[in-house]
Structures are given as structure tokens and as C-alpha cells.
Amino acid sequence: MEHRTTNDRISIVVPVYNTEAYLKACVESLLSQTHPDLELIFVDDGSTDGSFAVLDAYAKTDARVRVIRQTNAGASAARNAGIDAATGDYIGFVDSDDWVEPSYCEALLRAFSDHPEIGVSVCNRRIHGHPNGRELGAAAGANRVLSPKEAAFYAVSIGKSFEGYLWNKLFRASIFRDDPALRLDPSLAICEDLLLCVEIFASGQSAYFDPAPLYHYRYRESGALRTLDDRRMTEFAARERIEAIAETLGADVLHAAELSHLKSALNLLAAAKETHNKPLAAAMRRRIDERKKALLKAPDVPIPEKVKLLIRRAAPVLSLRIFNRFA
């Protein structure tokens, strides 16, 4: 008998930190969802602007809105608090400066009715404000059930498919309730969501990918990925853990994870050279050179990717500009 999900509750977790300027658009998009049974959990992570006041006003007028207030501990700790507080049958995530289509929850939930074997439902995203004009995400693997290995592959592969974000996915709540270890690592500021996704897929969860761009991602220069502080460097600790898991899933998943690792290091090398940060540039060159030989020899890594790696290593700043322009 087909499992109907129409009346199932969805909990959406939204970490909030000083996003007052964008918060109303985010909240309104969630309150406009076509799926009726929603629990919207906003975790204010010690905001110092008017974010909490905005959330508090919504909570007083709409029973679907719950607000948790905590001392600033980072987005991972905020998401974990939301996961632990969620009462829904499914748990999703939205960033507080983004917004979603009215059918976002309903469409993601429908995949579970159509494919009861999956643990994760995924949608595409549209990117707004990217300096290179990128908009629609890639859709490889769409419209079919992906095995845990395939889902992990697409999660770790930059630019190929849905990638390892939390915000374009809906998870069975039992995934988190059955294994309390499946949580975000608060010590990581970058790729903590990718690490969790890979852990979930490696635990045996399959996925379905809807290519419709139901999630709207706002590109902001102030984001953690575009900073060069100590938090930015936690990415590589996360990527090394991801590679250790990927290795258990197969050479193709491992090489995809390693290639993404190298691309990120090359991006950081270019940023370090542009800002004349010699210690950082030297550290990235060492990281790249230690890892590139294995990938250049790997038969499953496409030749164009190998050529691109060599070009980017030789001329990191110029090649990044060229590749971004024609991506």
C-alpha cells in the first residue's frame, strides 16, 4: 500500500544571525507554503541586530512559528538545536537570507510518497547575485532514485548536481532521531553540511532529486566561504573526514571528493595571491601538490579536469578568472 505523506508534519530549521534585512522575505516564503502542516523553527544565534524582534512578532501571530534563542555558537550549533527541538516527520533546512517557492515543502514531500524507499528528497536551486552570472544549479541524476553511493557522489562533486548543502533537502526525521551522532560539527565553519550529508548517505540513505529550482540562494560576499580567517581553514579538516568516508564508498566517490578538495584549495590559493598572503599561498601550494599526483593518474577523472588542474596550479589567479567567466 502506498504511503501517503499529505498529512505528515514538516519541521523547517532556520539558523538566524544578524540577517534582519533579509529575514522577512525568508519567513514570508515559508508561511506561504502549500503544504499545510508545518513547524518553522527559527534559532536566533545571538543576533545583535533586530532579527529576534522580527521573529518574535511572527511567533506571536502564527502558531507555526517557533523561536529558540541562544548565545552565539555558530550556525551548526543553531541547526543542531533545531534538529533536537523538531517534532515533525521530516526535517528540512533553510538559510535565513534565502527564500523558497510556495511548493518547496509539498514537492520535496511528494518524493517520499512516490518513492517510499528514499531517506532524502532533494530539489534544485536558483542562485541570485553571483558575480559570474550563474543562476540555475546543475541537474545530473535528476528524476530518479539515487543509491546511497550515487547520492554521495553527487553531493561531493562541485557543480555536477545538487551538492552537499542542507538547505535544498528534506530528510526523514528518523535519520536524526535514530542516530544522535548524525549532527553538524560545531568546530567546522565550512563544509560541515557536506560532511553531514555524506555521513547520512554513507549510512545507507538513498535520495530522489527533483530538478525544479524550488530554493532561492542569495549569494553574499560576506559569506563564510568568501573570508580568509581561521574559520575558513576548518574546511580542509572537514574535507579530509569526507574523503575518509568516500574511500569506503568507492574510488569514483573518493576521486570526486579529492577533486573538490583540490578545487577549493586552488580557489584559496588564488585569493591568497590576490591579497598577498604569502603564508596562506604557501600552505595551499603544499596542499595542492601533495594531492594532485594521485588525481592526475586516476583513470576515472576526466582529462579536461586534469588539464584544468594543471593550468590552475600554474596560473591560479588568471585561470580562475577565465574559467569563471566561461563556466
C-alpha positions in Angstrom: 0.0 0.0 0.0 1.4 3.4 -1.0 2.4 5.6 1.9 0.6 8.9 1.8 2.5 11.9 3.2 -0.1 14.6 2.7 -0.8 15.0 6.4 2.8 14.5 7.7 4.4 17.3 9.5 7.5 19.0 8.2 9.8 20.8 10.5 12.0 23.5 8.8 15.0 24.6 10.8 16.3 28.2 10.1 19.5 29.4 11.8 19.5 33.2 12.2 22.3 35.5 12.9 22.1 39.2 12.0 20.0 38.8 8.9 17.3 41.3 9.7 17.5 42.9 6.2 16.5 39.6 4.5 14.6 37.8 7.3 11.0 38.9 6.4 11.3 37.6 2.8 12.5 34.2 4.2 9.8 33.9 6.8 7.0 35.0 4.4 8.1 32.4 1.8 7.8 29.7 4.5 4.5 30.9 5.7 3.2 30.8 2.1 3.9 27.1 1.7 1.2 25.0 0.1 1.8 22.1 2.5 -0.5 22.7 5.5 1.3 21.0 8.4 4.5 23.0 9.1 6.6 23.6 12.1 9.0 26.5 11.5 11.9 26.6 14.0 13.9 29.7 13.9 17.1 29.5 16.0 18.4 33.0 16.8 22.1 32.5 17.4 22.8 35.6 19.5 21.8 38.2 16.8 22.8 41.8 17.7 20.5 43.4 15.1 16.7 43.4 15.0 16.4 39.7 13.9 14.9 38.5 17.2 12.3 41.2 17.2 11.2 40.3 13.7 10.9 36.6 14.7 9.2 37.3 17.9 6.5 39.3 16.1 5.8 36.4 13.7 5.7 33.9 16.6 3.0 36.0 18.4 0.7 35.9 15.3 1.3 32.5 13.7 1.3 29.2 15.7 3.6 27.5 13.1 6.5 29.8 14.1 8.7 28.7 17.0 11.7 30.8 18.1 14.7 29.4 20.0 17.1 32.0 21.3 20.7 31.0 22.2 24.1 32.6 22.9 26.1 32.9 19.7 27.6 29.5 19.0 27.6 29.3 15.2 25.2 28.0 12.5 26.0 24.4 13.2 25.1 24.6 16.8 21.9 26.5 15.8 20.9 23.8 13.3 21.6 21.1 15.9 19.3 22.9 18.4 16.6 23.0 15.7 17.0 19.3 14.9 16.7 18.4 18.6 13.6 20.5 19.0 11.9 19.3 15.8 8.7 17.3 16.2 8.0 16.7 12.5 8.0 13.5 10.5 10.5 15.2 8.1 13.2 17.8 8.8 14.4 20.5 6.3 16.7 23.5 6.5 16.5 27.0 5.0 19.1 29.8 5.5 17.7 33.0 6.9 18.8 35.2 4.0 17.3 32.9 1.3 13.7 32.1 0.3 11.8 29.3 -1.3 9.0 28.7 -3.8 5.5 28.1 -2.3 5.6 24.5 -3.4 9.0 23.8 -1.9 7.8 21.7 1.0 5.0 20.0 -0.9 7.2 19.0 -3.8 10.0 17.6 -1.6 7.5 15.7 0.5 5.8 14.2 -2.6 9.0 12.3 -3.5 8.6 10.2 -0.3 5.1 9.1 -1.4 6.3 8.3 -4.9 9.5 6.6 -3.7 9.0 5.2 -0.1 12.5 3.7 0.0 14.3 7.0 0.0 15.6 8.8 3.1 16.3 12.2 1.4 14.4 14.3 -1.0 16.4 17.0 -3.0 15.5 19.9 -5.2 17.4 22.2 -7.4 18.3 25.8 -6.6 18.5 29.2 -8.3 21.4 31.4 -7.3 20.9 35.2 -7.1 23.6 37.9 -7.2 26.5 35.7 -8.2 29.2 38.0 -9.8 29.7 35.5 -12.7 26.1 35.4 -13.6 25.5 31.8 -12.5 21.8 31.0 -11.8 20.5 27.5 -12.2 22.2 24.6 -10.5 23.2 21.5 -12.5 20.8 18.6 -12.6 22.8 15.4 -13.2 21.0 12.4 -11.6 17.6 14.1 -11.6 14.2 12.4 -11.8 15.3 9.1 -10.4 16.1 7.4 -7.2 19.9 7.6 -6.4 21.6 4.9 -4.5 23.5 5.9 -1.3 26.8 5.8 -3.3 25.3 7.8 -6.2 23.9 10.4 -3.8 27.3 10.7 -2.0 29.0 11.1 -5.4 26.7 14.0 -6.4 27.0 15.6 -3.0 30.8 15.8 -3.1 31.0 16.8 -6.8 31.2 20.6 -7.3 29.0 21.9 -10.0 27.7 18.5 -11.2 24.4 18.2 -9.4 22.7 19.0 -6.1 25.9 19.1 -3.9 26.2 18.8 -0.2 24.0 21.7 1.1 21.4 21.1 3.7 19.0 23.8 2.5 17.8 22.1 -0.7 17.0 18.8 1.0 14.3 17.2 3.1 15.2 14.3 5.5 13.2 11.7 7.2 13.3 12.8 10.9 14.1 9.2 11.9 17.5 9.6 10.4 18.4 12.1 13.2 16.3 10.5 15.9 17.7 7.0 15.4 21.3 8.2 15.4 22.2 11.1 17.7 25.7 11.2 16.3 24.3 12.4 13.0 24.6 16.1 13.8 26.7 19.0 12.5 30.2 19.5 14.0 30.2 23.0 15.6 34.0 23.1 15.3 33.7 23.3 11.5 32.6 26.6 9.7 32.9 25.3 6.1 31.7 22.0 4.6 30.1 21.0 7.9 26.9 20.5 5.9 28.6 18.4 3.2 30.2 16.2 5.9 26.8 15.5 7.5 25.2 14.8 4.1 28.0 12.3 3.2 27.6 10.7 6.6 23.9 10.3 6.0 24.3 8.8 2.6 27.1 6.5 3.8 24.7 5.2 6.5 22.6 3.8 3.7 20.1 6.5 2.8 19.1 6.8 -0.8 17.8 10.1 -2.4 15.5 11.4 -5.1 16.5 14.6 -7.0 13.8 17.0 -8.4 15.4 19.3 -11.0 12.9 22.1 -10.3 14.6 25.2 -8.8 12.5 25.5 -5.7 15.1 27.0 -3.5 16.5 30.6 -4.0 20.0 31.1 -2.7 21.3 34.6 -2.1 25.0 35.0 -2.9 26.6 37.4 -0.5 30.2 38.5 -0.4 30.1 38.4 3.4 29.5 34.7 3.5 31.9 32.3 5.3 33.1 30.8 2.0 34.5 34.1 0.9 36.5 35.0 4.0 40.1 34.2 4.8 40.0 33.9 8.6 40.7 30.9 10.8 37.1 29.6 10.4 37.7 29.3 6.6 40.5 26.9 7.2 38.3 24.4 9.0 37.1 23.4 5.6 40.1 21.2 5.0 39.6 19.3 8.2 36.1 18.6 7.1 37.2 17.6 3.6 39.7 15.1 5.0 37.0 13.5 7.0 34.7 13.4 3.9 37.5 11.7 1.9 37.9 9.1 4.6 34.2 8.2 4.3 34.2 8.5 0.5 37.0 5.9 0.3 34.7 3.3 1.8 32.1 4.0 -1.0 34.4 3.5 -4.0 37.2 5.1 -6.0 34.9 7.3 -8.0 33.4 8.9 -4.9 36.8 9.3 -3.4 38.2 10.9 -6.5 35.2 13.3 -6.8 35.8 14.3 -3.2 39.5 14.8 -3.8 38.9 16.8 -6.9 36.5 19.1 -5.0 39.2 19.4 -2.3 41.8 20.5 -4.8 39.4 23.0 -6.5 38.7 24.6 -3.2 42.4 24.8 -2.4 43.1 26.3 -5.8 40.4 28.9 -5.2 42.0 29.8 -1.8 45.4 29.9 -3.5 44.1 32.5 -6.0 42.6 34.5 -3.1 45.8 34.4 -1.1 47.9 35.6 -4.1 45.4 38.4 -4.8 45.6 39.6 -1.1 49.4 39.0 -1.0 49.0 36.5 1.8 52.3 34.6 1.3 51.9 32.1 4.2 48.4 31.1 3.1 49.6 30.8 -0.5 52.5 28.6 0.5 50.2 26.3 2.6 47.7 26.0 -0.3 50.5 25.1 -2.8 51.7 22.4 -0.5 48.2 21.0 -0.1 47.6 21.0 -3.8 51.0 19.5 -4.7 50.6 16.7 -2.1 47.3 15.7 -3.7 47.3 16.4 -7.4 49.5 13.5 -8.5 47.1 10.8 -7.4 44.2 12.5 -9.3 46.3 13.1 -12.4 46.8 9.3 -12.5 43.2 8.3 -11.7 41.5 6.8 -14.8 38.0 7.9 -13.8 38.9 11.6 -13.6 38.1 13.2 -17.0 41.1 14.5 -19.0 39.6 18.1 -19.2 39.5 18.2 -15.4 43.2 17.1 -15.2 44.2 19.8 -17.7 42.3 22.4 -15.8 44.1 21.4 -12.6 47.5 21.9 -14.2 46.5 25.2 -15.7 45.0 26.5 -12.4 48.1 25.4 -10.5 50.4 27.2 -12.9 48.4 30.4 -13.1 45.9 30.4 -10.2 44.5 34.0 -10.4 44.3 34.4 -14.2 42.9 30.9 -14.8 40.3 31.3 -12.1 39.0 34.5 -13.8 39.0 32.9 -17.2 37.2 29.7 -16.1 34.7 31.6 -14.0 33.9 33.8 -17.0 33.2 31.0 -19.3 31.7 28.5 -16.8 
